[in-house]
Every structure is written in structure tokens, then in C-alpha cells.
Amino acid sequence: MGRKTLASALVSAILSICHSQVIITKFEDQSGTVSGNLLHNGGDEPDPDIYLTTPQIIRRHGYRSESHVVQTTDGYLLTIHRIPQSKNGTQGKQPVFLQHGLLSSSADFVISNDKSLAFILSDLGYDVWLGNSRGNTYSRAHAWLPTNTDEFWNFTFHEMGVRDLPTALAYVSNVTGLMGDIIYIGHSMGTTMFYSMASTLPEFTHKHVKVMAGLAPVAYMTYITSPIRYFAPFVNDIQVIRLFYPHLIAYFSG
């Protein structure tokens, strides 16, 4: 069996397992946001956080939450979530900015209960800011473009790096008054965005960011030799799995 055929068979098998293991329902939370509810066969209770938005998750775990909206130079309206204080009420000092990866959101950093990176940093005394890239569930708005137009979606990670990040980081510097003291932590595409900003706007980056930490960094995407390249033709199917069956990602990753 060829490698591409094997990859196709594996994706099909995962989709079959998905349909046999879960039931998808819809609900509307107090904010009016419609989300998915994953009910496992056998009556397992779902994690209560799956019902909640990022600010709601933050508050449910005993932290104070803030939401800030900023506008990029090309009109995108981005929501930045903030945890300004630790659980015991201590005001965070040095700002740390967390940027999610591809097809994700600020929720990535708060969905692991007390092991969540955002909560750990907050308890260590940091002023935690959580970015959301244009087009995701918290930043799907524009000053003049409707979100259902091709023009709205005509962007790549490059625009996220040279427009979204500078707007967000400048805002954090302005609010905190600590220009040049931001610790930046990016995950996956969140590192790619930073590299785009740093290489295109080096003076701005040096002015606002003290240090950058990359989690699963991605700098180059050409000449890939990893077997993962054989899954590229099935990326849309894999995205469906991630969107509707996130528990399976954890299952297959051990």
C-alpha cells in the first residue's frame, strides 16, 4: 500500500471511529454563543469548560478576566483576553503575551485546569495576555468588511505577524506602561507570526519585546522531509476531526 493510500485509509478510519463514539449536540450559553457539546457513549460527563468561552473559563477557575478589543491598521478587530491578577488577588507585574497556533484561540492556554499555562503564569505573578488571531472565533470582525466576503478572509500568517501582533503588543505596552518588557510565548503558528514580525519589523520588536519563547516553533515550510507531508492532501478532513472530535486528538496522542 502506498504512503498516500495509507494516509487516506487512516483518515477514513479515524472518521469512522468518530461517528461511532460521539454524538454532537448544540447549545447556546448565556452569552448567546453556540458551541458543541461532546457526549461520550457510556454516559461520561463532559468537562464543564467545553460549554464556556475563554473569559468564562478563566472566571470559573477563580481568576479575574478582562477582554480588550483592538483594531489593526487594515481594519480587523481583535479580542485580547487578560488575566491581570493571580487567584489570590495579587496584581500581575511583568506582562507575558501568549499567542495560539493554527486554527486555535486563547482557549488553548486555559483548558487544562490548574495545569493551564495561563493560570500557572498568573500564579507566578505575571500579567497574562492572551492573543487571538484575525478570523478566529474571538477576532472574527472588521471595521468595514463583512465577515462573509472573500476580502475579509484574504490573509495569511504573514498579515497576522506584521499587523495583528504589532497592534496587540503595542496595546499591551500602552496599557501596562512597560514598553520593552513583554515576554512573548508563541505556540506553533504563534511562533511563525513572531518570526514574520521580527524579520519585517525588527525595531518595533526590539522596542516592545524583552524575550521570546517558542513552543513547537515553525520557521520554514518548504522542503519538508517528515512523513507528515503525506497527510497534506487530507488537511481538510483532519481539520474536521479537530473541530468536531477534539477528544480523539488526545486519545490518539496517548
N, C-alpha and C positions, 0 to 999 in steps of 0.2 A: 504494500500500500504506500503510495507516495506521501510525502510530508504534508502537502496541501490537502490531500484527501483525508489524511489522518486528522488534521486540524478541523476540517469541516465536520467529520464524524464526531469529534469530541464536542464541538459547539452544539451539534444536534442532540447529543446525549445529555448535555447539561440542560438544554431547554426542556427535554422530555422529563428530566428529574424535577425541574422547576414546577412544571404543570402538575406533577403527581404529589408534590409535597406541600404546596401552599395554596391558600385562597386569597385573592386580592379583593379588598373592600375599600370603600371611600368614606371619608368622614369630613366634617367641617369643624375646625376648632373655633375657639372664642374670637380669634382674630379674623375669621372668615376664610382662612387658608385651607384649601382642600388638599389632603395628604393621603398617603397609602397606609393601610393597616395590614401587617403580615400576621396571619393566623396559622400556626403550625397544626398539622393533623395530630391529633392526640390531646388537644386542649391546652397546650403550653401557653402560659400568659406572656404576651409580648412585653418588651421593655417599655415602660411608660414614656420614655423620652421620644419614641418614634411618633408620638402624637404632637410633639411640640416644635416650635420654632427655636432658633438659636437663643434669642433672649429669654424665652420661656424655660429652656433647659438650664440656662445659667441661673435664673432665679430659683428654679426648683431645687437646685443643689446648694442654695443658701448664699449666693453671691449677688451683688448689685449689678444691674445690667443697664447699659446705655446704647442707643442707636443713633448714629450720625450719618447724614446724607451729604455727599459732596458731588459737585459737578465737574466733569473733566472738560478740557479745552474743546473737545469735539461734541459736547452735549450729553454724554452718558451720566446718569445719576446712579451713584454707587453708595451702597449702605455699608458702613463700617460699624461693627459691634465692639463694645468695650466693656471690660471688667475692671473698673477703677480701684476696687478695694478687695482685700482678701476676705475670707469668710468671717474672720473675727472683726472686720471693720477697719483694718489698717489700710491707710491710703497707699496705693502703689506709687513708687518713686520713678525708677528708670523705665521709660516706655519700651515695650517689646511688641513688634508687629509680626503677626502670624499670617502667612499667605498660603491658601489651599492650592491643591493641584487640579488637574484636568477634570472637568465635569463634576466639580465638588463645590463646597461652600464653607463658610465659617463653622458650620456644624461639625466638620471633621475634627476640630480641636476640643470639642466639649461632649462627645458622645461615648466616652469611656469611663463615665462616673468619676471616682476620685483619682483615676489614673489618667484623666484627660490632661493633655499638655497645658492647655489654657488655665486649668484650675491649679495645677502644680506650680506654674509660674506665678500666678496670683498669690498663692500661699507663701511663696518665697519673697514676696514684696515687690513684684513688678506691676507696672501699669499695663495691662494686657489689651492690645487692639487686634481685632480680627478682620482681615480684609475680605472683600467679595468682588470677584472679577465681573466685568460687564457681561451681561447675558445670563448670569446665574439667577437662582430664584430670588435673591435679595437685591440684585442690581439689574433687574430687567425693566428699565425705564429710561426715558430720554427726554430732553427738554423740548424737542420739536419733532422727532421721528417716531411714528407709530411702531410698536414692537413687532407687528406682523408684516413688516416690509423688508425687502432684501437689503435696503440701505442700512437698516438697524443692525442686521446680522453680518454685515460686510467688515469683519475684523478678524485678526489672528492674535496669537500670544504676543506678537510684536507690539500691537497697539496697547495691549494690557500692560506691557512693560514700560513703554515710553509715554503713555498717557495716564493709565489707571494708577500705577504705583506712584509716580511723582505727585499726582493730585492728592492721593491718600497720605503719603508720607509728609508732604508739606503741611497738610491739615493737622496731623498729629503733632508736628513740631510747633505749629502755631498755638494749638490748644494747651499743650504741656509747657510751652516756653523752654523746651530743652532741645534746641536745634543741634544736630550733630551727635546726639546721644541715643538715637534709636537703635535697638538691637533688632535685626531683621532675621526671621526664621521662615524659610520657604520650604514647601514640600513639592517635589516633582516639578510640575509646570510652574509652581511658585518660585522655583529657583531659576527656571528659564526666563521668566519675566524679569527677575532681578538682573540676570546677565545682560538682557536686552537693554535695560535701563542703565546699568553701569557702563556698558560699552558705548552707548549712544549719548548719555548724559553724565560723564564722569565727574564733572564739577558739582552738579546737583547731588549726585550720590554721595560724594565725599562730604558735602555740606550737611547732609541730613542723617546719614547712617554711620554708626560707630563700628559695627561689626555685622557680618552676615554669616548665618549658619545654614547649610543646605542639607535637607533630608531627602534621600534618593534623588540627587541632583541630575538634571538633564541639560547638557550643554550642546551636544551635537546630535543630529538625527539623520545623517547621511552615512552610507556605507555600514549599516548595521549588520553584524555577523551573528547576533544572538538568534536562536531558533524562534524567538517571539515574533520575528518578521513574518513567519508563515501564518500568523493569525491576522495580519493586516487586512486581507480581503474580507474578514468576518468581523471587523471592528463594530459595525452597526449592531450585529447580533449580540456581541459582547456587551455593548452599551445597554441594550435592552435588559440583559441579565443583571447588570449592575443597578439599573434603575428600579426594576420591579422585584428583584430577588436578592437584595443585598446580603441576606443571611447566608446565602450559598457561597459568597466570596469568602467569608470567614470559615465556612465548612471545608472548602477545598484547599484553603491555605493552612489548614491544620489547627 
